[in-house]
Amino acid sequence: MKTPTFKTLAITAIAGSLTGTDGGLFGLTFYQVYDFVGTLFMNALRMIIVPLIMASIIVGISSLGSGSDLGRLGGKTILYYAFSSTLAILIGLFFVNLFAPGIANGQPVGESLNLTLDSSKVASAVASVEGRGGGDIVQIFIRMIPTNVVAAAVEGEMLGLIFFSLVFGFFMTRIPAKQSEVLITFWRGISETMMKITMWVMKFAPYGVFGLVAETVASTGFAAFRPLLLFFITVMLALATHAFIALPLLLKYIGKVRPTRHLKAMAPAMLTAFSSASSSGTLPLTMECVEKNAGVSERTTSFVLPLGATINMDGTALYECVAAIFLAQAYGLELTVATQFTVVLIALLTSIGVAGIPAASLVAITVILTAIGLPVEAIGLLLVTDRVLDMSRTAVNIFSDSCGAVIIAKSEKETGILEGP
């Protein structure tokens, strides 16, 4: 996948600065060209949201298999993945509220980021969260069960669609084998096709970034880069906290193993994940490191890791949460407890349905923005720093999967795990 480089971003910023909003040729301004290119890219991202999320979740849940596979090992695996992802999201929530990258000098940075694409939606979002409290959390669970799945997809009620996908994937494997195999093949075909389409769309990311960034710089100058830098630092600190403090603590006190040994054992897989930004592509090496270097049995590895590569995305869930709160801050939204709970819940659910390919989490972020009433065009700015953050969160994803494999193996009384100096 082609991704924007720092050289490309520098050229883009210079182009936007030199042309401004008025420069152009033959009656057409460069600003209009930037807007056209950026809008095309954002429309393509919107196009793939519903089928990608739905197919990925259904395939991920169906991979659990029949009831016989959902016994002790399956229960432990799901419990660990739910806990570690929630922990990662809460860490991200803590850091984004601590540093508030969307606020500068007490004021939202939306204007400097050119986040004025649809003021009516922003006003509606502000109105929708005003006066809400913890009691409104009940309404979140009510919205999880849609009265019409098709209408939920059309109207952007992704929380209900995600819940339906979870239920559909679960019961899809509990019908007679003949029909179940047809459905599984069908949805896997859709999932793989949507991954291909997503990769194809992301090939145009450099051009989309060019249009979105140049448009912003043309309107606001270079004021946009300070909040984006602070956003970048916030995400990296949160990821580092989860990877080097939270997960090692789980290894030490629950898995009863030395965290430094596991970090050493997983170093090759983490480096590969960082360079490729693909959890799925790194899976074979992750399994090899967990089996040969960490000493986990093939039985546990073959169940826990493939499932984790599909539904356990700690780094991605953390990033989605930070990105959504950052953009909400930039728009001047005062997020209540209920709204932040919505972000946490949707980040947890959408991380299940994020394909293990580069930049797929950008699609999931649009789901969260829609849920809290923000324009999805805002995610275009996240592409400026997304490549390095994508690489980092992918490394965290596979490290969390491997920690889960070790902890579950220890709970199964396996021996020989992470032995040695």
C-alpha positions in Angstrom: 0.0 0.0 0.0 1.3 3.4 -0.9 1.5 5.7 2.1 2.3 9.4 2.4 6.0 10.1 3.3 7.3 13.0 5.2 8.7 14.3 1.9 5.2 14.2 0.4 3.7 15.9 3.4 6.3 18.7 3.2 5.7 19.3 -0.5 1.9 19.2 0.2 2.2 21.8 3.0 4.4 24.1 0.8 1.9 23.8 -2.1 -1.0 24.7 0.1 0.9 27.6 1.6 2.0 29.0 -1.8 -1.4 28.8 -3.5 -3.6 29.9 -0.6 -7.4 30.0 -1.2 -7.3 32.3 -4.2 -4.5 31.1 -6.5 -5.6 29.2 -9.6 -5.6 28.8 -13.3 -8.3 29.3 -15.9 -10.9 30.3 -13.4 -10.4 27.3 -11.2 -8.6 27.7 -7.9 -6.2 25.2 -6.5 -8.2 25.3 -3.3 -11.1 23.8 -5.2 -8.9 21.1 -6.7 -7.6 20.2 -3.2 -11.2 20.0 -1.9 -12.3 17.9 -4.9 -9.4 15.3 -4.4 -9.9 15.2 -0.6 -13.7 14.8 -1.0 -13.3 11.9 -3.4 -11.0 10.1 -1.0 -13.3 10.6 2.0 -16.4 9.4 0.0 -14.5 6.2 -0.9 -13.8 5.6 2.8 -17.4 6.1 3.6 -18.4 3.7 0.9 -16.7 0.7 2.5 -17.7 1.3 6.1 -20.8 -0.9 6.4 -19.8 -4.0 4.4 -16.2 -4.0 5.8 -17.3 -3.7 9.5 -20.2 -6.1 9.2 -18.3 -8.8 7.3 -15.2 -8.6 9.5 -17.2 -9.0 12.7 -19.4 -11.8 11.4 -16.3 -13.7 10.2 -14.4 -13.0 13.4 -17.2 -14.3 15.7 -17.9 -17.3 13.5 -14.2 -18.3 13.7 -14.9 -19.3 17.3 -16.6 -22.4 15.8 -19.3 -24.5 17.4 -20.2 -24.8 21.0 -17.5 -27.4 21.6 -14.9 -24.7 20.9 -16.5 -22.2 23.3 -15.5 -24.1 26.3 -12.9 -23.3 28.9 -10.2 -22.2 26.4 -12.6 -20.1 24.4 -14.0 -18.4 27.5 -10.6 -17.5 28.8 -9.5 -16.1 25.4 -12.6 -13.9 25.0 -12.3 -12.7 28.6 -8.7 -11.7 28.2 -9.3 -10.0 24.9 -12.3 -8.0 26.2 -10.3 -7.0 29.3 -7.1 -6.0 27.5 -8.9 -4.0 24.9 -11.0 -2.2 27.5 -7.8 -1.5 29.5 -6.1 0.0 26.4 -9.1 2.2 25.6 -9.2 3.5 29.2 -5.5 4.3 29.0 -6.1 6.2 25.8 -9.0 8.1 27.3 -6.9 9.1 30.3 -4.1 10.5 28.1 -6.3 12.4 25.7 -8.2 14.0 28.6 -4.9 14.8 30.3 -3.1 16.4 27.4 -6.2 17.7 25.5 -4.5 17.9 22.1 -7.7 19.4 20.6 -7.5 22.4 23.0 -5.0 25.2 22.8 -4.9 28.1 25.2 -8.3 27.1 26.5 -9.9 27.2 23.0 -10.8 24.4 20.5 -8.3 24.1 17.7 -11.0 23.4 15.1 -10.5 26.7 13.3 -6.8 26.2 12.9 -7.4 22.7 11.6 -10.0 24.0 9.1 -12.7 21.8 10.7 -15.7 23.8 9.5 -16.9 21.5 6.7 -20.4 21.0 8.1 -21.2 23.4 10.9 -24.8 22.2 11.1 -23.6 18.7 12.1 -21.3 20.2 14.7 -24.1 22.3 16.1 -26.3 19.2 16.2 -23.6 17.2 18.0 -23.2 19.9 20.6 -26.9 20.0 21.2 -27.1 16.2 21.4 -24.7 16.0 24.3 -25.7 19.0 26.3 -27.3 18.2 29.6 -26.6 14.5 29.4 -25.4 12.5 32.3 -24.6 9.0 33.5 -28.3 8.0 33.3 -28.2 8.3 29.5 -25.9 5.3 29.4 -29.1 3.2 29.5 -30.1 4.7 26.1 -26.8 3.5 24.6 -27.8 -0.1 25.3 -31.3 0.5 24.0 -29.7 1.8 20.7 -27.7 -1.4 20.5 -30.8 -3.3 19.4 -32.1 -1.8 16.1 -35.7 -2.2 15.1 -34.6 -2.3 11.4 -31.0 -3.4 10.5 -31.2 -2.0 7.0 -32.3 1.4 8.3 -29.6 1.3 10.9 -27.0 0.9 8.2 -28.5 3.6 6.0 -28.8 6.1 8.9 -25.4 5.4 10.3 -26.6 3.7 13.5 -23.5 1.5 13.6 -23.9 0.5 17.2 -27.0 -1.5 16.4 -25.4 -2.9 13.2 -22.4 -4.1 15.1 -24.6 -5.8 17.7 -26.6 -7.5 15.0 -23.3 -8.7 13.3 -22.1 -10.1 16.6 -25.3 -12.0 17.1 -25.5 -13.2 13.5 -21.9 -14.4 13.6 -22.5 -16.3 16.8 -25.7 -18.1 15.7 -24.4 -18.7 12.1 -22.3 -21.6 13.4 -25.2 -23.1 15.4 -27.4 -24.1 12.5 -27.0 -27.4 10.6 -23.5 -27.7 9.1 -24.7 -27.7 5.4 -26.3 -24.3 5.7 -23.6 -23.0 8.1 -20.8 -23.7 5.7 -22.6 -21.8 2.9 -23.0 -18.7 5.1 -19.4 -18.9 6.4 -18.1 -19.1 2.9 -20.3 -16.3 1.8 -19.3 -13.9 4.5 -15.6 -14.8 4.3 -15.8 -14.0 0.6 -17.3 -10.6 1.4 -14.7 -10.0 4.1 -11.8 -10.8 1.8 -13.3 -8.8 -1.0 -13.8 -5.8 1.2 -10.2 -6.1 2.4 -9.1 -5.9 -1.2 -11.3 -2.9 -1.8 -9.9 -1.2 1.3 -6.4 -1.8 0.2 -7.3 -0.4 -3.3 -8.8 2.7 -1.7 -5.8 3.2 0.5 -3.5 3.2 -2.6 -5.0 6.6 -3.2 -4.2 7.8 0.3 -1.2 10.0 -0.8 -3.5 11.8 -3.2 -6.2 12.1 -0.6 -3.8 13.4 2.0 -2.4 15.9 -0.5 -5.9 17.3 -1.1 -6.9 17.3 2.6 -3.6 18.7 4.0 -3.1 21.2 1.2 -6.7 22.5 1.7 -6.1 23.0 5.4 -2.7 24.7 5.0 -4.2 26.9 2.2 -6.9 28.1 4.6 -5.0 28.3 8.0 -1.3 28.3 7.2 0.9 26.0 9.4 -1.1 26.5 12.6 -2.5 23.0 12.1 0.7 21.2 12.8 1.0 22.0 16.5 -2.2 20.2 17.6 -1.4 17.3 15.3 2.0 17.0 16.8 0.5 17.0 20.3 -2.1 14.4 19.1 0.8 12.2 17.8 2.7 12.4 21.1 -0.5 11.6 23.1 -1.2 8.5 21.1 2.5 7.3 21.3 2.6 7.8 25.1 -0.7 5.9 25.5 0.5 3.0 23.3 3.8 2.9 25.2 2.0 2.9 28.6 -0.1 -0.1 27.5 2.7 -2.0 25.9 5.4 -1.5 28.4 3.5 -1.0 31.7 -0.1 -2.5 31.5 0.6 -5.6 29.5 3.9 -6.5 31.4 1.9 -6.1 34.7 -0.6 -8.7 33.4 2.2 -11.0 32.5 3.9 -10.7 35.9 0.9 -10.9 38.2 -1.6 -13.0 36.2 0.7 -15.0 34.0 3.5 -15.3 36.6 6.2 -14.9 34.0 9.0 -12.4 33.6 7.9 -9.6 31.2 11.4 -8.9 29.9 11.7 -12.5 28.7 8.5 -12.3 26.8 9.5 -8.9 25.2 12.7 -10.6 24.0 10.9 -13.6 22.7 8.4 -11.5 20.7 10.9 -8.9 19.4 11.1 -10.4 15.8 7.3 -10.4 15.4 6.9 -6.9 16.9 9.5 -5.5 14.5 7.8 -7.2 11.6 4.4 -5.9 12.7 5.9 -2.4 13.1 7.3 -2.4 9.6 4.3 -4.0 7.8 1.5 -2.4 9.8 -0.5 -5.6 9.3 -1.6 -7.9 12.1 -2.8 -10.6 9.7 0.4 -10.5 7.7 2.5 -10.9 10.8 0.4 -13.8 12.2 2.7 -16.7 11.0 5.7 -15.1 12.6 3.8 -14.3 15.7 2.7 -17.9 16.1 6.3 -19.1 15.5 7.7 -16.7 18.2 5.0 -17.7 20.7 5.6 -21.4 20.2 9.4 -21.6 19.8 10.6 -18.6 21.8 7.9 -18.4 24.5 7.2 -22.1 24.8 3.4 -22.1 24.4 1.8 -25.2 23.1 0.6 -25.5 19.5 -2.9 -26.2 20.8 -3.2 -22.9 22.6 -1.3 -20.9 20.0 -3.4 -22.1 17.1 -6.6 -21.2 18.9 -5.7 -17.9 20.6 -3.5 -16.1 18.0 -5.6 -16.5 14.9 -8.6 -15.4 16.9 -6.7 -12.5 18.3 -5.5 -11.3 14.9 -9.2 -11.0 14.0 -10.9 -9.6 17.1 -8.2 -8.4 19.5 -6.9 -5.0 18.5 -5.7 -3.2 21.7 -3.6 -0.6 19.9 -6.3 0.1 17.3 -9.0 0.4 20.0 -6.8 2.8 21.9 -6.1 4.9 18.8 -9.8 5.1 17.8 -10.7 6.4 21.2 -7.9 9.0 21.3 -8.7 10.1 17.7 -12.4 10.5 18.3 -12.0 12.5 21.6 -9.3 14.7 20.0 -11.6 15.6 17.1 -14.4 16.2 19.5 -12.2 18.5 21.5 -11.2 20.3 18.4 -14.8 21.0 17.5 -15.4 22.3 21.0 -17.6 19.5 22.2 -17.9 19.0 25.9 -18.2 15.2 26.1 -20.2 14.0 29.1 -19.7 10.7 30.9 -22.4 9.1 28.8 -20.8 10.3 25.5 -17.3 9.2 26.5 -18.8 5.8 27.5 -20.3 5.6 24.1 -16.9 6.2 22.6 -15.3 3.5 24.8 -18.1 1.0 23.9 -18.0 1.6 20.2 -14.2 1.6 20.1 -14.3 -1.8 21.8 -16.9 -3.2 19.5 -15.4 -1.8 16.3 -11.9 -3.0 17.2 -13.4 -6.5 16.8 -14.4 -5.7 13.2 -11.2 -3.9 12.1 -9.4 -5.8 9.3 -5.8 -6.7 10.1 -4.5 -4.5 7.2 -2.8 -1.1 7.2 -5.0 2.0 7.9 -8.2 -0.1 8.3 -8.9 1.6 11.7 -9.6 4.8 9.9 -12.8 3.2 8.7 -13.7 2.3 12.3 -13.1 5.9 13.5 -15.8 7.1 11.1 -18.2 4.9 13.0 -17.4 6.6 16.3 -17.6 10.1 14.8 -21.0 9.3 13.3 -22.2 8.0 16.7 -21.3 11.2 18.5 -22.6 13.4 15.6 -19.3 14.7 14.1 -18.5 15.1 10.4 -16.4 12.1 9.2 -14.4 14.5 6.9 -12.4 15.4 10.0 -10.5 12.1 9.9 -8.7 13.3 6.8 -6.3 15.2 9.0 -5.4 12.1 10.9 -3.8 10.7 7.8 -1.0 13.2 8.3 0.4 11.2 11.2 -1.3 7.9 10.5 1.5 5.8 9.0 3.8 5.9 12.0 0.9 5.5 14.4 -0.5 2.6 12.4 2.9 0.8 12.6 3.1 1.4 16.3 -0.5 0.3 17.2 0.0 -2.8 15.0 3.0 -3.8 17.1 0.9 -3.3 20.2 -1.9 -5.4 18.8 0.3 -8.5 18.2 2.1 -8.1 21.5 -1.2 -8.1 23.3 -2.2 -11.3 21.4 1.0 -13.0 22.4 0.6 -11.9 26.1 -2.9 -13.5 26.0 -1.5 -16.7 24.6 1.1 -16.9 27.4 -1.4 -16.0 30.2 -4.0 -18.5 28.9 -1.3 -21.2 28.5 -0.2 -20.7 32.1 -3.8 -20.9 33.3 -4.0 -24.2 31.5 -1.0 -25.5 33.6 1.3 -25.7 30.6 5.0 -26.0 31.5 8.2 -24.8 29.8 6.8 -21.3 29.1 9.5 -18.6 28.9 12.0 -20.6 30.7 15.7 -19.8 30.7 17.8 -16.8 31.8 
